[in-house]
Amino acid sequence: MNKIAQAVVVAACLMGAGAAQAQLGGLGGLLGGAKSSSGGDIGASVGTFVNQSAVLGALTSQSLVAINSAFMSKEDSAVIKAELNAINKLTDPGEKNVRTKQLYESQSAETKRLLDSGDMKGRMATLDADGRKQIGNALLNFGIGGLQALELTKTGQALVGQAGANPMNLTKIMPVKDTLPLLGKVVSDSGGIIAGVVKLAQSAKIDVPKVTASSKPVDLAF
């Protein structure tokens, strides 16, 4: 990513941002990140990285669902929320990661469709008070996720780089490699479609809280 694009990403995150389930808590600790290991065994660092990435994936996926559901029929919104709830109940980390990634990608594509078609622009100003609050809170949460994704990507890349020094770490690093594409997508969306949603929301005079490193996600009741 060039410096201009990176600046756009950071600016978008700072402009825009449930409890994203109780387990999400505050994400401020993610900026401390999964510390890269200087020793031979990076298993602990990989575990921390994967856990933090899972929290971030849940937060940003839920944010996209909240944004899109504000413009969906009740029936379509119910289907997507049912999938989100089903994912939250999964106990197998691998399956949960796969389905979270699928949900994120499908909802990212839907947000892009709404933006590109003009549907979102035409309907943003007509949202009721609950819908406007839902959009503002979802943008806040996604903005937090965007900032964290930047930091976690750096951590993940460092872990992958360290794995080459010890053949025993090659299999341990695979979960990191599997997670990095989703983090990259979150970063890209922060400076792309989410920046577009922020612009529309602000034009519609929807309050979009600013995001800082100390910001914490809020409850998305939708």
CYANA upper distance limits for C-alpha pairs under 8 A (distance plus 0.5 A):
  1 MET  CA      5 ALA  CA      6.65
  1 MET  CA      6 GLN  CA      6.68
  2 ASN  CA      6 GLN  CA      6.65
  3 LYS  CA      7 ALA  CA      6.54
  4 ILE  CA      8 VAL  CA      6.77
  5 ALA  CA      9 VAL  CA      6.82
  5 ALA  CA    191 GLY  CA      8.10
  6 GLN  CA     10 VAL  CA      6.81
  7 ALA  CA     11 ALA  CA      6.49
  8 VAL  CA     12 ALA  CA      6.49
  8 VAL  CA    191 GLY  CA      6.09
  9 VAL  CA     13 CYS  CA      6.71
  9 VAL  CA    146 GLY  CA      8.44
  9 VAL  CA    187 VAL  CA      7.24
  9 VAL  CA    188 SER  CA      7.68
  9 VAL  CA    190 SER  CA      6.13
  9 VAL  CA    191 GLY  CA      4.49
  9 VAL  CA    192 GLY  CA      8.26
 10 VAL  CA     14 LEU  CA      6.67
 10 VAL  CA    146 GLY  CA      8.49
 10 VAL  CA    147 LEU  CA      7.53
 10 VAL  CA    190 SER  CA      8.49
 10 VAL  CA    191 GLY  CA      7.90
 11 ALA  CA     15 MET  CA      6.65
 11 ALA  CA    191 GLY  CA      8.29
 12 ALA  CA     16 GLY  CA      6.56
 12 ALA  CA    143 GLY  CA      7.99
 12 ALA  CA    190 SER  CA      6.67
 12 ALA  CA    191 GLY  CA      6.02
 12 ALA  CA    194 ILE  CA      7.99
 12 ALA  CA    195 ALA  CA      5.76
 12 ALA  CA    198 VAL  CA      8.40
 13 CYS  CA     17 ALA  CA      6.38
 13 CYS  CA    142 PHE  CA      8.34
 13 CYS  CA    143 GLY  CA      4.91
 13 CYS  CA    144 ILE  CA      7.48
 13 CYS  CA    146 GLY  CA      6.48
 13 CYS  CA    147 LEU  CA      6.83
 13 CYS  CA    190 SER  CA      6.69
 13 CYS  CA    191 GLY  CA      7.95
 13 CYS  CA    195 ALA  CA      8.35
 13 CYS  CA    211 VAL  CA      7.00
 14 LEU  CA    143 GLY  CA      7.24
 14 LEU  CA    210 LYS  CA      5.98
 14 LEU  CA    211 VAL  CA      5.19
 14 LEU  CA    212 THR  CA      6.98
 15 MET  CA    143 GLY  CA      8.22
 15 MET  CA    198 VAL  CA      7.83
 15 MET  CA    208 VAL  CA      7.75
 15 MET  CA    209 PRO  CA      7.75
 15 MET  CA    210 LYS  CA      5.66
 15 MET  CA    211 VAL  CA      7.10
 16 GLY  CA    136 GLY  CA      8.45
 16 GLY  CA    139 LEU  CA      5.70
 16 GLY  CA    140 LEU  CA      5.93
 16 GLY  CA    142 PHE  CA      8.11
 16 GLY  CA    143 GLY  CA      5.84
 16 GLY  CA    194 ILE  CA      8.34
 16 GLY  CA    195 ALA  CA      7.88
 16 GLY  CA    198 VAL  CA      6.32
 16 GLY  CA    208 VAL  CA      6.16
 16 GLY  CA    209 PRO  CA      6.75
 16 GLY  CA    210 LYS  CA      6.27
 16 GLY  CA    211 VAL  CA      7.02
 17 ALA  CA    136 GLY  CA      7.93
 17 ALA  CA    137 ASN  CA      7.76
 17 ALA  CA    138 ALA  CA      7.35
 17 ALA  CA    139 LEU  CA      4.26
 17 ALA  CA    140 LEU  CA      3.24
 17 ALA  CA    141 ASN  CA      5.84
 17 ALA  CA    142 PHE  CA      5.69
 17 ALA  CA    143 GLY  CA      3.90
 17 ALA  CA    144 ILE  CA      6.59
 17 ALA  CA    208 VAL  CA      7.16
 17 ALA  CA    209 PRO  CA      6.81
 17 ALA  CA    210 LYS  CA      6.86
 17 ALA  CA    211 VAL  CA      6.30
 18 GLY  CA     59 LEU  CA      7.95
 18 GLY  CA     62 GLN  CA      7.89
 18 GLY  CA    217 PRO  CA      7.44
 18 GLY  CA    218 VAL  CA      6.05
 18 GLY  CA    219 ASP  CA      4.06
 18 GLY  CA    220 LEU  CA      4.43
 18 GLY  CA    221 ALA  CA      7.28
 19 ALA  CA     24 LEU  CA      7.54
 19 ALA  CA     25 GLY  CA      7.53
 19 ALA  CA    217 PRO  CA      7.01
 19 ALA  CA    218 VAL  CA      5.50
 19 ALA  CA    219 ASP  CA      3.91
 19 ALA  CA    220 LEU  CA      6.57
 20 ALA  CA     24 LEU  CA      6.12
 20 ALA  CA     25 GLY  CA      8.04
 20 ALA  CA     58 ALA  CA      7.89
 20 ALA  CA     59 LEU  CA      6.24
 20 ALA  CA     62 GLN  CA      7.62
 20 ALA  CA    217 PRO  CA      7.56
 20 ALA  CA    218 VAL  CA      7.59
 20 ALA  CA    219 ASP  CA      6.53
 20 ALA  CA    220 LEU  CA      7.23
 21 GLN  CA     25 GLY  CA      8.06
 21 GLN  CA    219 ASP  CA      8.41
 23 GLN  CA     55 VAL  CA      8.44
 24 LEU  CA     55 VAL  CA      6.55
 24 LEU  CA     59 LEU  CA      7.94
 25 GLY  CA    216 LYS  CA      8.14
 25 GLY  CA    217 PRO  CA      7.87
 26 GLY  CA    215 SER  CA      8.27
 26 GLY  CA    216 LYS  CA      5.26
 26 GLY  CA    217 PRO  CA      6.67
 27 LEU  CA     31 LEU  CA      8.32
 27 LEU  CA    144 ILE  CA      8.09
 27 LEU  CA    148 GLN  CA      8.36
 27 LEU  CA    215 SER  CA      8.22
 27 LEU  CA    216 LYS  CA      6.43
 27 LEU  CA    217 PRO  CA      7.63
 28 GLY  CA     32 GLY  CA      8.36
 28 GLY  CA    213 ALA  CA      6.80
 28 GLY  CA    214 SER  CA      5.88
 28 GLY  CA    215 SER  CA      7.06
 28 GLY  CA    216 LYS  CA      6.97
 29 GLY  CA     33 GLY  CA      7.46
 30 LEU  CA     34 ALA  CA      8.03
 30 LEU  CA     52 GLN  CA      7.27
 30 LEU  CA    148 GLN  CA      6.79
 30 LEU  CA    151 GLU  CA      8.42
 30 LEU  CA    152 LEU  CA      8.16
 31 LEU  CA    148 GLN  CA      6.64
 31 LEU  CA    151 GLU  CA      6.78
 31 LEU  CA    152 LEU  CA      8.29
 31 LEU  CA    213 ALA  CA      7.75
 33 GLY  CA     49 PHE  CA      7.83
 33 GLY  CA     52 GLN  CA      8.50
 33 GLY  CA    151 GLU  CA      7.47
 33 GLY  CA    152 LEU  CA      6.85
 33 GLY  CA    155 THR  CA      7.46
 34 ALA  CA     45 SER  CA      6.19
 34 ALA  CA     46 VAL  CA      8.02
 34 ALA  CA     48 THR  CA      5.95
 34 ALA  CA     49 PHE  CA      5.48
 34 ALA  CA     52 GLN  CA      8.27
 34 ALA  CA    152 LEU  CA      7.97
 34 ALA  CA    155 THR  CA      7.02
 35 LYS  CA     45 SER  CA      6.56
 35 LYS  CA    155 THR  CA      7.62
 36 SER  CA     42 ILE  CA      8.04
 36 SER  CA     45 SER  CA      6.53
 36 SER  CA    155 THR  CA      7.02
 36 SER  CA    158 ALA  CA      7.15
 36 SER  CA    159 LEU  CA      6.41
 37 SER  CA     41 ASP  CA      7.92
 37 SER  CA     42 ILE  CA      6.02
 37 SER  CA     45 SER  CA      6.83
 37 SER  CA    159 LEU  CA      7.96
 37 SER  CA    162 GLN  CA      8.45
 38 SER  CA    162 GLN  CA      8.49
 40 GLY  CA    165 ALA  CA      8.45
 40 GLY  CA    166 ASN  CA      7.01
 41 ASP  CA    168 MET  CA      8.44
 41 ASP  CA    169 ASN  CA      7.27
 42 ILE  CA     46 VAL  CA      6.65
 42 ILE  CA    159 LEU  CA      8.10
 42 ILE  CA    163 ALA  CA      8.22
 42 ILE  CA    169 ASN  CA      7.34
 42 ILE  CA    172 LYS  CA      8.19
 43 GLY  CA     47 GLY  CA      6.67
 43 GLY  CA    169 ASN  CA      8.18
 43 GLY  CA    172 LYS  CA      6.82
 44 ALA  CA     48 THR  CA      6.82
 45 SER  CA     49 PHE  CA      6.60
 45 SER  CA    159 LEU  CA      8.45
 46 VAL  CA     50 VAL  CA      6.58
 46 VAL  CA    159 LEU  CA      7.96
 46 VAL  CA    172 LYS  CA      7.84
 46 VAL  CA    173 ILE  CA      7.27
 46 VAL  CA    175 PRO  CA      8.17
 46 VAL  CA    176 VAL  CA      7.24
 47 GLY  CA     51 ASN  CA      6.68
 48 THR  CA     52 GLN  CA      6.64
 49 PHE  CA     53 SER  CA      6.55
 49 PHE  CA    152 LEU  CA      7.83
 49 PHE  CA    155 THR  CA      8.26
 49 PHE  CA    156 GLY  CA      7.66
 49 PHE  CA    176 VAL  CA      7.90
 50 VAL  CA     54 ALA  CA      6.63
 50 VAL  CA    175 PRO  CA      7.42
 50 VAL  CA    176 VAL  CA      7.12
 50 VAL  CA    179 THR  CA      7.88
 51 ASN  CA     55 VAL  CA      6.97
 52 GLN  CA     56 LEU  CA      6.78
 53 SER  CA     57 GLY  CA      6.52
 53 SER  CA    149 ALA  CA      8.50
 53 SER  CA    152 LEU  CA      7.88
 53 SER  CA    179 THR  CA      7.68
 53 SER  CA    183 LEU  CA      8.17
 54 ALA  CA     58 ALA  CA      6.72
 54 ALA  CA     97 ASN  CA      7.29
 55 VAL  CA     59 LEU  CA      6.73
 56 LEU  CA     60 THR  CA      6.66
 56 LEU  CA    145 GLY  CA      6.35
 56 LEU  CA    148 GLN  CA      8.04
 56 LEU  CA    149 ALA  CA      8.00
 57 GLY  CA     61 SER  CA      6.45
 57 GLY  CA    100 THR  CA      7.13
 57 GLY  CA    101 LYS  CA      7.86
 57 GLY  CA    104 TYR  CA      8.15
 57 GLY  CA    182 LEU  CA      8.22
 57 GLY  CA    183 LEU  CA      8.46
 58 ALA  CA     62 GLN  CA      6.55
 58 ALA  CA    100 THR  CA      7.23
 59 LEU  CA     63 SER  CA      6.70
 59 LEU  CA    141 ASN  CA      7.35
 59 LEU  CA    142 PHE  CA      7.59
 59 LEU  CA    145 GLY  CA      7.32
 60 THR  CA     64 LEU  CA      6.79
 60 THR  CA    104 TYR  CA      7.96
 60 THR  CA    141 ASN  CA      7.48
 60 THR  CA    142 PHE  CA      5.70
 60 THR  CA    145 GLY  CA      6.49
 60 THR  CA    186 VAL  CA      8.08
 61 SER  CA     65 VAL  CA      6.77
 61 SER  CA    100 THR  CA      7.58
 61 SER  CA    103 LEU  CA      7.18
 61 SER  CA    104 TYR  CA      5.34
 61 SER  CA    107 GLN  CA      7.87
 62 GLN  CA     66 ALA  CA      6.63
 62 GLN  CA     84 LEU  CA      7.79
 62 GLN  CA    138 ALA  CA      8.48
 63 SER  CA     67 ILE  CA      6.76
 63 SER  CA    138 ALA  CA      5.16
 63 SER  CA    139 LEU  CA      7.44
 63 SER  CA    141 ASN  CA      6.82
 63 SER  CA    142 PHE  CA      6.28
 63 SER  CA    220 LEU  CA      8.41
 64 LEU  CA     68 ASN  CA      6.59
 64 LEU  CA    104 TYR  CA      7.89
 64 LEU  CA    107 GLN  CA      6.41
 64 LEU  CA    108 SER  CA      7.19
 64 LEU  CA    111 THR  CA      7.81
 64 LEU  CA    138 ALA  CA      7.70
 64 LEU  CA    142 PHE  CA      8.25
 65 VAL  CA     69 SER  CA      6.32
 65 VAL  CA     80 ILE  CA      7.61
 65 VAL  CA     81 LYS  CA      7.83
 65 VAL  CA    107 GLN  CA      6.84
 66 ALA  CA     70 ALA  CA      7.02
 66 ALA  CA    134 GLN  CA      7.18
 66 ALA  CA    135 ILE  CA      7.54
 66 ALA  CA    138 ALA  CA      6.65
 66 ALA  CA    220 LEU  CA      7.79
 66 ALA  CA    222 PHE  CA      7.26
 67 ILE  CA     71 PHE  CA      8.07
 67 ILE  CA    111 THR  CA      8.21
 67 ILE  CA    134 GLN  CA      7.68
 67 ILE  CA    135 ILE  CA      6.02
 67 ILE  CA    138 ALA  CA      6.78
 67 ILE  CA    139 LEU  CA      8.38
 68 ASN  CA     72 MET  CA      6.97
 68 ASN  CA    107 GLN  CA      7.85
 68 ASN  CA    110 GLU  CA      7.65
 68 ASN  CA    111 THR  CA      6.71
 69 SER  CA     73 SER  CA      8.11
 69 SER  CA     76 ASP  CA      8.32
 69 SER  CA     77 SER  CA      5.59
 70 ALA  CA    127 LEU  CA      8.37
 70 ALA  CA    131 GLY  CA      6.44
 70 ALA  CA    134 GLN  CA      8.04
 70 ALA  CA    135 ILE  CA      7.97
 71 PHE  CA    120 MET  CA      7.69
 71 PHE  CA    123 ARG  CA      7.94
 72 MET  CA     76 ASP  CA      6.53
 72 MET  CA     77 SER  CA      6.22
 73 SER  CA     77 SER  CA      6.56
 74 LYS  CA     78 ALA  CA      6.55
 75 GLU  CA     79 VAL  CA      7.05
 76 ASP  CA     80 ILE  CA      7.05
 77 SER  CA     81 LYS  CA      6.64
 78 ALA  CA     82 ALA  CA      6.50
 79 VAL  CA     83 GLU  CA      6.98
 80 ILE  CA     84 LEU  CA      6.83
 81 LYS  CA     85 ASN  CA      6.60
 82 ALA  CA     86 ALA  CA      6.61
 83 GLU  CA     87 ILE  CA      6.71
 84 LEU  CA     88 ASN  CA      6.81
 84 LEU  CA    103 LEU  CA      8.27
 85 ASN  CA     89 LYS  CA      6.99
 86 ALA  CA     90 LEU  CA      7.21
 87 ILE  CA     96 LYS  CA      6.57
 87 ILE  CA     99 ARG  CA      7.27
 87 ILE  CA    100 THR  CA      7.39
 88 ASN  CA     96 LYS  CA      8.30
 90 LEU  CA     95 GLU  CA      8.01
 90 LEU  CA     96 LYS  CA      6.43
 91 THR  CA     96 LYS  CA      7.73
 92 ASP  CA     96 LYS  CA      6.57
 93 PRO  CA     97 ASN  CA      6.52
 94 GLY  CA     98 VAL  CA      6.84
 95 GLU  CA     99 ARG  CA      6.69
 96 LYS  CA    100 THR  CA      6.43
 97 ASN  CA    101 LYS  CA      6.64
 98 VAL  CA    102 GLN  CA      6.79
 99 ARG  CA    103 LEU  CA      6.54
100 THR  CA    104 TYR  CA      6.52
101 LYS  CA    105 GLU  CA      6.65
101 LYS  CA    182 LEU  CA      7.23
102 GLN  CA    106 SER  CA      6.67
103 LEU  CA    107 GLN  CA      6.58
104 TYR  CA    108 SER  CA      6.45
105 GLU  CA    109 ALA  CA      6.68
106 SER  CA    110 GLU  CA      6.80
107 GLN  CA    111 THR  CA      6.64
108 SER  CA    112 LYS  CA      6.79
108 SER  CA    189 ASP  CA      8.26
109 ALA  CA    113 ARG  CA      6.70
110 GLU  CA    114 LEU  CA      6.70
111 THR  CA    115 LEU  CA      6.77
111 THR  CA    193 ILE  CA      7.55
112 LYS  CA    116 ASP  CA      6.47
112 LYS  CA    193 ILE  CA      6.52
113 ARG  CA    117 SER  CA      6.35
114 LEU  CA    118 GLY  CA      6.73
114 LEU  CA    119 ASP  CA      5.73
114 LEU  CA    120 MET  CA      5.73
115 LEU  CA    119 ASP  CA      7.05
115 LEU  CA    120 MET  CA      6.09
115 LEU  CA    121 LYS  CA      7.50
115 LEU  CA    193 ILE  CA      8.01
115 LEU  CA    196 GLY  CA      7.88
115 LEU  CA    197 VAL  CA      7.98
118 GLY  CA    122 GLY  CA      6.70
119 ASP  CA    123 ARG  CA      6.76
120 MET  CA    124 MET  CA      6.14
121 LYS  CA    125 ALA  CA      8.16
121 LYS  CA    200 LEU  CA      6.83
122 GLY  CA    126 THR  CA      8.47
123 ARG  CA    127 LEU  CA      7.26
124 MET  CA    200 LEU  CA      7.67
124 MET  CA    201 ALA  CA      7.31
124 MET  CA    204 ALA  CA      7.02
125 ALA  CA    204 ALA  CA      5.56
127 LEU  CA    131 GLY  CA      5.80
127 LEU  CA    132 ARG  CA      6.36
128 ASP  CA    132 ARG  CA      6.67
129 ALA  CA    133 LYS  CA      6.72
130 ASP  CA    134 GLN  CA      6.57
131 GLY  CA    135 ILE  CA      6.77
132 ARG  CA    136 GLY  CA      6.80
132 ARG  CA    206 ILE  CA      6.55
132 ARG  CA    207 ASP  CA      8.45
133 LYS  CA    137 ASN  CA      6.58
133 LYS  CA    206 ILE  CA      8.11
133 LYS  CA    207 ASP  CA      8.13
134 GLN  CA    138 ALA  CA      6.52
134 GLN  CA    220 LEU  CA      7.19
134 GLN  CA    221 ALA  CA      7.92
134 GLN  CA    222 PHE  CA      7.56
135 ILE  CA    139 LEU  CA      6.65
135 ILE  CA    201 ALA  CA      8.18
135 ILE  CA    206 ILE  CA      8.41
136 GLY  CA    140 LEU  CA      6.78
136 GLY  CA    201 ALA  CA      8.20
136 GLY  CA    206 ILE  CA      7.05
136 GLY  CA    207 ASP  CA      6.28
136 GLY  CA    208 VAL  CA      5.28
136 GLY  CA    209 PRO  CA      7.47
137 ASN  CA    141 ASN  CA      6.77
137 ASN  CA    208 VAL  CA      7.83
137 ASN  CA    209 PRO  CA      8.21
137 ASN  CA    218 VAL  CA      7.16
137 ASN  CA    219 ASP  CA      8.29
137 ASN  CA    220 LEU  CA      7.23
138 ALA  CA    142 PHE  CA      6.60
138 ALA  CA    220 LEU  CA      7.40
139 LEU  CA    143 GLY  CA      6.41
139 LEU  CA    194 ILE  CA      8.00
139 LEU  CA    198 VAL  CA      7.61
139 LEU  CA    208 VAL  CA      7.28
139 LEU  CA    209 PRO  CA      8.49
140 LEU  CA    144 ILE  CA      6.88
140 LEU  CA    208 VAL  CA      7.21
140 LEU  CA    209 PRO  CA      6.41
140 LEU  CA    210 LYS  CA      7.61
140 LEU  CA    211 VAL  CA      7.09
140 LEU  CA    217 PRO  CA      7.56
140 LEU  CA    218 VAL  CA      8.45
141 ASN  CA    145 GLY  CA      6.82
141 ASN  CA    216 LYS  CA      8.22
141 ASN  CA    217 PRO  CA      5.57
141 ASN  CA    218 VAL  CA      7.34
142 PHE  CA    146 GLY  CA      6.59
142 PHE  CA    190 SER  CA      8.18
143 GLY  CA    147 LEU  CA      6.93
143 GLY  CA    190 SER  CA      7.51
143 GLY  CA    211 VAL  CA      6.76
144 ILE  CA    148 GLN  CA      6.81
144 ILE  CA    211 VAL  CA      6.80
144 ILE  CA    212 THR  CA      8.12
144 ILE  CA    213 ALA  CA      8.29
144 ILE  CA    215 SER  CA      7.33
144 ILE  CA    216 LYS  CA      7.80
144 ILE  CA    217 PRO  CA      7.60
145 GLY  CA    149 ALA  CA      6.45
145 GLY  CA    186 VAL  CA      8.03
146 GLY  CA    150 LEU  CA      7.01
146 GLY  CA    186 VAL  CA      6.50
146 GLY  CA    187 VAL  CA      5.95
146 GLY  CA    190 SER  CA      6.23
147 LEU  CA    151 GLU  CA      7.32
147 LEU  CA    187 VAL  CA      8.33
147 LEU  CA    213 ALA  CA      8.08
148 GLN  CA    152 LEU  CA      6.56
149 ALA  CA    153 THR  CA      6.37
149 ALA  CA    183 LEU  CA      5.87
149 ALA  CA    184 GLY  CA      7.84
149 ALA  CA    186 VAL  CA      7.09
149 ALA  CA    187 VAL  CA      6.59
150 LEU  CA    154 LYS  CA      7.13
150 LEU  CA    183 LEU  CA      8.17
150 LEU  CA    187 VAL  CA      6.87
151 GLU  CA    155 THR  CA      6.94
152 LEU  CA    156 GLY  CA      6.49
152 LEU  CA    183 LEU  CA      8.08
153 THR  CA    157 GLN  CA      6.58
153 THR  CA    180 LEU  CA      6.92
153 THR  CA    183 LEU  CA      6.85
153 THR  CA    184 GLY  CA      7.66
154 LYS  CA    158 ALA  CA      6.71
155 THR  CA    159 LEU  CA      6.78
156 GLY  CA    160 VAL  CA      6.75
156 GLY  CA    176 VAL  CA      6.60
156 GLY  CA    177 LYS  CA      8.24
156 GLY  CA    180 LEU  CA      7.37
157 GLN  CA    161 GLY  CA      6.70
158 ALA  CA    162 GLN  CA      6.77
159 LEU  CA    163 ALA  CA      6.78
159 LEU  CA    173 ILE  CA      7.85
159 LEU  CA    176 VAL  CA      8.34
160 VAL  CA    164 GLY  CA      7.81
160 VAL  CA    173 ILE  CA      6.83
160 VAL  CA    176 VAL  CA      7.83
160 VAL  CA    177 LYS  CA      7.85
162 GLN  CA    166 ASN  CA      8.19
163 ALA  CA    167 PRO  CA      7.59
163 ALA  CA    169 ASN  CA      5.72
163 ALA  CA    170 LEU  CA      6.28
163 ALA  CA    173 ILE  CA      7.18
164 GLY  CA    169 ASN  CA      8.00
164 GLY  CA    170 LEU  CA      7.49
166 ASN  CA    170 LEU  CA      7.89
168 MET  CA    172 LYS  CA      8.19
169 ASN  CA    173 ILE  CA      6.67
170 LEU  CA    174 MET  CA      7.51
173 ILE  CA    177 LYS  CA      7.08
174 MET  CA    178 ASP  CA      6.67
175 PRO  CA    179 THR  CA      6.70
176 VAL  CA    180 LEU  CA      6.71
177 LYS  CA    181 PRO  CA      8.13
179 THR  CA    183 LEU  CA      7.15
180 LEU  CA    184 GLY  CA      6.63
181 PRO  CA    185 LYS  CA      6.72
182 LEU  CA    186 VAL  CA      6.78
183 LEU  CA    187 VAL  CA      6.83
184 GLY  CA    188 SER  CA      6.62
185 LYS  CA    189 ASP  CA      6.48
186 VAL  CA    190 SER  CA      6.60
187 VAL  CA    191 GLY  CA      7.34
188 SER  CA    192 GLY  CA      6.62
189 ASP  CA    193 ILE  CA      5.82
189 ASP  CA    194 ILE  CA      6.34
189 ASP  CA    195 ALA  CA      8.33
190 SER  CA    194 ILE  CA      5.59
190 SER  CA    195 ALA  CA      6.64
191 GLY  CA    195 ALA  CA      5.90
192 GLY  CA    196 GLY  CA      6.93
193 ILE  CA    197 VAL  CA      6.82
194 ILE  CA    198 VAL  CA      6.60
195 ALA  CA    199 LYS  CA      6.75
196 GLY  CA    200 LEU  CA      6.88
197 VAL  CA    201 ALA  CA      6.55
198 VAL  CA    202 GLN  CA      6.59
198 VAL  CA    208 VAL  CA      7.76
199 LYS  CA    203 SER  CA      6.68
200 LEU  CA    204 ALA  CA      6.74
201 ALA  CA    205 LYS  CA      6.81
201 ALA  CA    206 ILE  CA      5.63
201 ALA  CA    207 ASP  CA      8.11
201 ALA  CA    208 VAL  CA      7.89
202 GLN  CA    206 ILE  CA      5.84
202 GLN  CA    207 ASP  CA      7.39
202 GLN  CA    208 VAL  CA      7.48
211 VAL  CA    215 SER  CA      6.34
